[in-house]
Amino acid sequence: MSEGLLIALIVAALIVCGFVVFALVELVRTLRSVRTLADELTGSVPPLIAKADVTVDALNVELLRVDTIIGEVEVLSSKVGHTVNVVQDAVNLPATAVGTAGERIRTAWHRVKRNKAAETGPTDDL
């Protein structure tokens, strides 16, 4: 081997070694950053999870309250509907009775007039 080729190989080896050292230094820095980030997250994530758990529990309590209220409204609505039917029947009963009585009186009146007309003969009063 010539002396120039040997020097070129040594220089190339030094450049490769320098690149490897630079890469290792950057890798160590990156790993330290990742470790620091992981430590920070380890400190802040559990309280966030605890807050989320409390929030979900509070939401479940509120949903149960809403469900109870909806059930009470359904019962109340049913009772109001029943009351409306009872009141409607109570109001319509006298009107129906008066209508029926009026119809019977009218029928009886016409029958009396027909009987009277049949006894006396035809008239123009109808």
C-alpha positions in Angstrom: 0.0 0.0 0.0 1.1 3.4 -0.7 1.6 6.0 1.9 -1.1 8.3 0.4 -3.7 5.6 0.4 -3.0 4.8 4.0 -3.3 8.5 5.0 -6.7 8.6 3.1 -8.0 5.5 4.9 -6.9 7.0 8.3 -8.6 10.3 7.5 -11.8 8.4 6.3 -11.7 6.3 9.5 -11.4 9.5 11.6 -14.3 11.1 9.8 -16.4 8.0 10.3 -15.5 7.9 14.0 -16.3 11.6 14.3 -19.7 11.0 12.7 -20.4 8.0 15.0 -19.3 10.1 18.1 -21.6 12.9 17.0 -24.5 10.5 16.4 -23.9 8.9 19.9 -23.9 12.4 21.5 -27.1 13.4 19.8 -28.7 10.0 20.8 -27.7 10.6 24.4 -29.2 14.1 24.3 -32.4 12.8 22.7 -32.7 10.0 25.3 -32.2 12.5 28.2 -35.0 14.7 26.7 -37.3 11.7 26.4 -36.6 10.7 30.0 -37.2 14.3 31.2 -40.5 14.4 29.2 -41.5 11.0 30.6 -40.8 12.2 34.2 -42.9 15.4 33.6 -45.7 13.4 32.2 -45.5 10.8 35.0 -46.0 13.7 37.4 -48.8 15.5 35.6 -50.9 12.6 34.1 -52.2 10.9 37.2 -53.7 14.1 38.6 -55.4 14.7 35.2 -56.7 11.2 35.2 -58.0 11.7 38.8 -59.8 14.9 37.7 -61.3 13.2 34.7 -62.5 10.4 37.0 -64.2 12.9 39.3 -65.7 14.7 36.4 -67.1 11.4 35.0 -68.6 10.5 38.4 -70.2 13.9 38.7 -71.6 13.5 35.2 -73.1 10.1 36.1 -74.7 11.6 39.2 -76.3 14.4 37.1 -77.5 11.9 34.5 -79.2 9.9 37.3 -80.9 13.1 38.5 -82.1 13.8 35.0 -83.4 10.3 34.6 -85.3 10.6 37.9 -86.8 14.0 36.8 -87.8 12.5 33.5 -89.5 9.6 35.3 -91.4 12.0 37.5 -92.5 14.1 34.5 -93.8 10.9 32.8 -95.8 10.0 35.9 -97.1 13.6 36.2 -98.0 13.7 32.6 -100.0 10.5 32.9 -101.9 11.8 35.9 -102.6 15.1 34.1 -103.9 13.1 31.1 -106.2 11.1 33.4 -107.4 14.2 35.1 -108.2 15.9 31.8 -110.3 12.8 30.8 -112.2 12.9 34.1 -112.9 16.7 33.7 -113.9 16.3 30.1 -116.3 13.5 31.1 -117.7 15.6 33.9 -118.2 18.7 31.7 -119.6 16.7 28.8 -122.1 14.6 30.8 -124.5 17.5 31.6 -124.3 18.7 28.0 -125.0 15.2 26.7 -127.9 14.8 29.2 -129.4 18.2 28.1 -129.0 17.2 24.5 -130.7 13.9 25.0 -133.5 15.4 27.0 -134.0 18.0 24.3 -134.1 15.4 21.7 -136.7 13.4 23.6 -138.8 16.5 24.3 -138.7 17.4 20.6 -139.7 13.9 19.6 -142.5 13.9 22.1 -143.6 17.3 20.9 -143.7 16.2 17.3 -145.6 13.0 18.3 -148.1 15.1 20.2 -148.6 17.4 17.3 -149.0 14.5 14.9 -151.5 12.9 17.2 -153.4 16.2 17.5 -153.2 16.8 13.8 -154.5 13.3 13.2 -157.5 13.9 15.5 -158.4 17.4 14.1 -157.3 17.1 10.5 -154.4 18.7 8.5 -153.3 22.2 9.4 -150.7 24.6 8.1 -148.8 25.0 11.4 -146.1 22.5 10.7 
